Amino acid sequence: MHNFEPTKYFKFLYKNKERIYSFKVESIEEWREWRKEFRKILIELLGEFDYPETPLNPVKIEEKEYDYYIREKIIYSTDEFSDVPAYVLRPKKIYGRLPAVLALHGHGYGKDEITGIWDDGTERKKPISRGYQKDFALELVKRNMIVIAPDQAGFGERREKKDKSRGPGRSSCWQLSTWALLYGKTTLGKRVWDALRTVDYLINRNDVDSERIGIMGISGGGTVTTFSAAIDDRIKAVVISGYLNTFKDSILSIDHCIDNYIPGILKYAEMYDVACLIAPRPLLIEHGTKDPIFPFKATLRAFNVLKKAYSLFNAEHLLESDFFEGKHEISGRKSYDFLKKWLYSDIILKISEIK
């Protein structure tokens, strides 16, 4: 019998060759060493964080007042060549320093899509449908948390000129990813770098409690959320929506955007192994049971691996799920209050002491 299928060897590797950093940790001491080594490799796979640094130099260019919050538009620099526009949503009543959440949009037209703005720049008015991302940044600020929603690289205002001319939903993922890959870097690595620099910005705001920073993202934003929280312990509570799965059953099963691919990752880890780096910080996995892009059966398998990581710390109560009847979309049934609960809790300060 002839072998004409070109992926057969790689599928053989997946099934038969153990990944180097599969989560098989049995003690806290072993976990410390696993985490240290795995994080180093993960940063290398993402393309290294050697972007030419520059001061953040944040500038506020607009401020608007709404019923229960104030929206600032700011621009800050994450490296010498990257300026990031973002909305900061502040509750109107601020007493002291508040918890803050980094809200990361998925594929679409950027930060506007999660902050109540249509793709033509007009303000959204209820009860008009809000799409799969459901203005989740607005839901978070309702919970008395400061929220920052930046445009991720390749979306919104951060697109190449020719992509902007093709309409608001046209991303620059292809151009960004192909350039990055030919230089040994990745789009995901750039987006994670920007996210971590955004954390730098948050901790320097005088209205933010630097010990109470969370993160939430949907779809492609869930990707960046997963990897950012896996790498940076300053992120204290996490919601991953519409992403946790396996590489095999998601981005290798259908034609996904090129920004999902990390050269070499399967030699070292599956998606759930990366997520295990978040333990034992509070983590909620939100996922629709009818999600056609990240199949729910694989999400369940990934979640069971996460349970093992949290049981190592006797921290099963810090890992939650919202497996709801829906497709590839935000639920919000538990996630918003989950972040409020833990970011206002002193338990996260004790968890931070685990190094």
C-alpha positions in Angstrom: 0.0 0.0 0.0 1.4 3.4 -1.0 1.7 6.4 1.3 0.7 9.5 -0.6 -0.7 11.6 2.3 2.0 14.3 3.1 0.9 14.8 6.7 1.1 11.1 7.7 4.6 11.4 9.3 3.6 14.4 11.4 0.5 12.7 12.6 2.7 9.7 13.5 4.9 12.1 15.6 1.9 13.6 17.3 0.6 10.2 18.4 3.9 8.5 19.2 6.5 11.1 20.3 6.1 12.5 23.8 6.1 16.3 24.0 9.0 17.6 26.1 7.0 19.8 28.5 3.8 17.7 28.8 2.3 18.4 32.2 3.3 15.4 34.3 4.5 17.3 37.4 4.1 15.5 40.7 5.5 18.0 43.2 5.7 21.8 43.8 9.5 21.6 43.5 9.2 19.8 40.2 6.6 22.4 39.0 9.0 25.2 39.7 11.7 23.7 37.5 9.1 22.7 34.8 7.7 26.2 34.8 11.1 27.9 34.6 12.3 25.8 31.7 9.0 25.7 29.8 8.5 29.5 30.0 12.0 30.1 28.6 11.3 27.7 25.6 7.9 29.2 25.1 9.3 32.7 24.7 11.9 31.4 22.2 9.1 29.7 20.2 7.1 32.9 20.1 10.1 34.6 18.5 11.8 36.1 21.6 10.9 39.4 23.2 13.8 41.4 21.8 11.7 44.2 20.3 13.6 47.6 20.7 12.1 49.0 23.9 11.1 52.6 24.4 9.2 54.4 27.2 5.4 53.9 27.1 4.9 57.6 26.7 1.1 57.4 27.1 -1.0 60.2 25.8 -4.7 60.8 26.3 -6.4 62.1 23.2 -10.1 61.9 24.0 -12.4 61.5 27.0 -16.2 60.8 26.9 -18.7 60.3 29.7 -21.4 57.7 29.8 -24.1 56.6 32.3 -21.8 54.6 34.5 -18.3 55.0 33.1 -15.8 57.3 31.5 -14.0 56.3 28.3 -10.6 57.5 27.6 -8.8 57.0 24.3 -5.1 56.7 24.8 -2.0 55.9 22.7 1.1 54.4 24.1 4.3 52.8 22.7 5.1 49.1 23.3 8.4 49.3 21.4 10.2 51.7 19.2 8.1 50.8 16.1 4.7 50.2 17.7 2.1 52.7 18.9 -1.0 51.2 20.4 -4.4 52.9 20.5 -6.6 51.7 23.4 -9.8 52.6 25.3 -9.6 52.8 29.0 -13.0 52.5 30.7 -13.2 53.9 34.2 -16.2 53.5 36.6 -17.5 57.0 37.5 -17.1 56.4 41.2 -13.5 55.5 42.1 -12.4 55.3 45.7 -8.7 54.5 45.9 -7.0 52.1 43.5 -9.2 49.6 41.6 -8.6 46.2 40.1 -8.0 46.4 36.3 -8.7 44.0 33.4 -7.0 43.8 30.1 -9.7 43.0 27.6 -8.5 41.4 24.3 -10.8 41.3 21.3 -10.9 38.5 18.8 -11.0 38.6 15.0 -13.2 41.4 13.8 -12.7 45.1 13.7 -10.7 45.6 16.9 -11.2 47.4 20.2 -14.4 49.1 19.0 -16.2 45.8 18.7 -16.0 45.1 22.5 -16.7 48.7 23.7 -20.1 49.5 22.2 -19.0 51.0 18.9 -20.0 50.0 15.4 -17.5 49.4 12.6 -18.4 52.9 11.2 -17.5 54.6 14.4 -21.0 55.3 15.6 -22.1 54.3 19.1 -24.2 51.2 19.6 -27.7 51.4 21.1 -29.5 48.5 22.6 -31.3 46.2 21.8 -29.2 45.8 18.6 -27.3 42.6 18.4 -23.7 42.9 19.6 -22.1 39.9 17.7 -20.0 37.1 19.2 -17.9 39.4 21.4 -20.9 41.0 23.1 -19.3 44.3 24.2 -17.6 42.4 27.1 -15.4 45.3 28.0 -18.5 47.3 29.0 -19.8 44.4 31.1 -16.5 44.4 33.0 -16.5 48.1 33.8 -20.0 47.7 35.2 -18.4 45.4 37.9 -16.3 48.4 39.2 -13.1 47.5 37.5 -10.9 49.6 35.3 -10.8 48.0 31.8 -8.2 48.6 29.0 -9.1 47.5 25.5 -6.3 47.9 23.0 -6.3 47.3 19.3 -4.2 44.1 18.8 -1.6 44.1 16.1 -3.2 43.6 12.7 -6.7 44.9 13.7 -8.6 48.1 14.0 -6.3 51.1 13.7 -3.2 48.9 13.7 -3.6 47.6 10.1 -1.6 48.1 7.0 -2.9 50.8 4.7 -4.1 48.5 1.9 -6.1 46.4 4.4 -7.8 49.5 5.8 -9.0 50.3 2.3 -10.7 47.0 2.0 -13.1 47.6 4.9 -13.2 47.6 8.7 -13.2 43.8 9.1 -10.2 43.1 7.0 -7.2 42.3 9.2 -3.5 42.5 8.5 -2.9 39.0 10.0 -1.5 37.6 6.7 1.1 40.4 6.1 2.1 40.5 9.7 2.4 36.8 10.1 4.4 36.1 6.9 6.9 38.9 7.6 7.2 37.7 11.2 7.7 34.1 10.3 10.5 34.8 7.8 12.4 36.6 10.6 11.9 33.7 13.0 9.1 35.5 14.9 5.3 35.1 15.2 2.3 37.3 15.2 1.3 35.8 18.6 4.6 36.7 20.1 4.1 40.3 19.0 0.6 40.4 20.5 1.8 38.9 23.7 4.6 41.4 23.9 2.1 44.2 23.4 -0.2 42.7 26.1 2.7 42.5 28.7 3.6 46.1 27.9 0.0 47.0 28.4 0.3 45.5 31.9 3.3 47.8 32.4 1.0 50.7 31.6 -1.7 49.6 34.0 0.5 49.1 37.0 1.8 52.7 36.5 -1.7 54.2 36.6 -2.5 56.0 39.9 -6.1 54.6 39.9 -5.0 50.9 39.4 -4.1 48.5 42.1 -1.0 46.9 40.6 -1.5 43.7 42.6 -5.0 43.1 41.1 -4.7 42.9 37.4 -6.8 40.4 35.4 -7.1 39.4 31.7 -10.0 38.2 29.5 -10.0 37.4 25.8 -12.3 35.7 23.3 -11.1 33.6 20.3 -7.9 35.2 19.0 -8.0 37.3 22.1 -8.3 34.1 24.1 -5.1 32.9 22.4 -3.2 36.0 23.5 -4.8 35.7 27.0 -3.6 32.1 27.4 0.0 32.8 26.4 0.3 36.1 28.2 -1.0 34.7 31.5 1.2 31.6 31.1 4.3 33.8 30.9 3.6 36.7 33.3 2.7 36.2 37.0 1.6 39.9 37.3 -1.7 38.7 35.8 -3.6 37.5 38.8 -7.0 36.2 37.4 -7.8 34.9 33.9 -10.8 34.2 31.7 -10.2 32.3 28.4 -13.2 32.3 26.2 -13.6 30.3 23.0 -10.0 29.1 22.8 -8.8 26.3 25.2 -8.6 23.1 23.1 -5.9 21.2 21.4 -3.8 22.4 18.5 -4.6 19.1 16.8 -8.4 19.4 17.0 -8.6 23.2 16.3 -6.0 25.0 14.2 -4.9 21.7 12.5 -8.4 20.5 11.8 -9.7 23.4 9.6 -8.2 26.4 7.8 -7.5 28.8 10.6 -5.9 32.3 10.4 -2.1 32.1 10.0 -1.7 34.1 13.2 -2.4 30.9 15.2 0.7 29.0 14.2 3.8 28.7 16.3 6.7 26.9 14.6 7.9 23.9 16.7 5.3 24.2 19.5 4.2 20.5 19.2 7.7 19.2 19.9 7.3 20.8 23.3 3.7 21.1 24.3 0.0 20.9 23.5 -2.3 23.9 24.1 -3.4 22.6 27.5 0.2 22.4 28.7 0.6 26.1 28.0 -2.5 26.8 30.0 -1.2 24.7 32.9 1.4 27.5 33.4 -1.4 29.7 34.7 -2.0 27.5 37.7 -2.7 28.1 40.6 -4.1 31.5 39.7 -7.9 31.9 39.4 -8.8 30.7 35.9 -12.2 30.3 34.2 -12.7 28.5 30.9 -15.7 29.8 29.0 -16.7 27.7 26.0 -19.8 27.0 23.8 -20.8 23.4 23.5 -21.5 23.9 19.8 -18.4 25.8 18.9 -17.4 24.7 15.4 -13.9 26.3 15.4 -12.7 24.9 18.7 -14.6 21.7 19.2 -16.1 21.2 22.7 -14.9 17.5 23.1 -11.3 18.6 22.8 -12.0 21.5 25.2 -13.2 19.0 27.8 -10.0 16.9 27.3 -7.9 20.0 27.8 -9.8 21.1 30.9 -9.2 17.7 32.5 -5.5 18.3 32.1 -5.9 21.7 33.8 -7.6 20.0 36.7 -4.4 18.0 37.3 -2.4 21.1 37.5 -4.7 22.8 40.0 -5.0 19.6 42.1 -1.2 19.8 42.6 -1.8 22.9 44.6 -5.0 21.8 46.2 -6.5 24.7 44.3 -9.4 23.1 42.4 -11.7 25.8 43.7 -9.6 28.4 41.7 -10.4 26.6 38.4 -13.9 27.1 37.1 -15.8 26.5 33.8 -18.8 27.9 32.0 -19.6 25.3 29.4 -22.8 26.9 27.9 -25.1 25.9 25.1 -23.8 28.2 22.4 -21.4 28.6 19.5 -18.2 30.5 19.2 -19.2 33.4 21.4 -18.9 35.1 24.8 -21.2 33.8 27.5 -20.6 36.2 30.4 -22.9 34.1 32.6 -20.0 33.6 35.1 -16.9 35.2 33.7 -17.5 38.9 34.5 -18.4 38.2 38.2 -15.5 35.6 38.4 -13.0 38.3 37.6 -14.6 40.7 40.1 -14.7 38.1 42.8 -11.1 37.1 42.6 -9.6 40.5 41.8 -11.2 42.0 44.9 -10.2 39.0 47.0 -7.0 38.9 49.1 -6.5 35.3 48.2 -4.8 36.3 45.0 -2.1 38.1 47.0 -1.3 34.9 48.8 -1.2 32.9 45.5 1.4 35.5 44.3 3.8 34.3 47.0 4.1 30.9 45.2 7.3 31.2 43.1 
